[in-house]
Amino acid sequence: MSALQAAVLVLVAGGATAVVLTRNPTRQVVLLSAYGITLALLFTAFQAPDVALSELTVGTVILPILLLVALAKVRRKEE
């Protein structure tokens, strides 16, 4: 394992911990998007560019947008 791979693994572990410990749902979605970027970096470091592109598309863009739309709808119904 190279130093780059180890460093990205530490970033991924820190990002996952930050997502879990955040209590505000909107901030949690933003951190989840940043976590998706770190996962894409991890997949790139382990030489899996196809998986990295999928993670960038789904984990960094599509999933956070869907979650933010769902949060907005839930908040509208509460009012």
Secondary structure in CASP SS format (residue, H / E / C, confidence):
PFRMAT SS
TARGET T0000
AUTHOR 0000-0000-0000
METHOD secondary structure of the structure
MODEL  1
M C 1.00
S C 1.00
A H 1.00
L H 1.00
Q H 1.00
A H 1.00
A H 1.00
V H 1.00
L H 1.00
V H 1.00
L H 1.00
V H 1.00
A H 1.00
G H 1.00
G H 1.00
A H 1.00
T H 1.00
A H 1.00
V H 1.00
V H 1.00
L H 1.00
T C 1.00
R C 1.00
N C 1.00
P H 1.00
T H 1.00
R H 1.00
Q H 1.00
V H 1.00
V H 1.00
L H 1.00
L H 1.00
S H 1.00
A H 1.00
Y H 1.00
G H 1.00
I H 1.00
T H 1.00
L H 1.00
A H 1.00
L H 1.00
L H 1.00
F H 1.00
T H 1.00
A H 1.00
F C 1.00
Q C 1.00
A C 1.00
P H 1.00
D H 1.00
V H 1.00
A H 1.00
L H 1.00
S H 1.00
E H 1.00
L H 1.00
T H 1.00
V H 1.00
G H 1.00
T H 1.00
V H 1.00
I H 1.00
L H 1.00
P H 1.00
I H 1.00
L H 1.00
L H 1.00
L H 1.00
V H 1.00
A H 1.00
L H 1.00
A H 1.00
K H 1.00
V H 1.00
R H 1.00
R H 1.00
K H 1.00
E H 1.00
E C 1.00
END
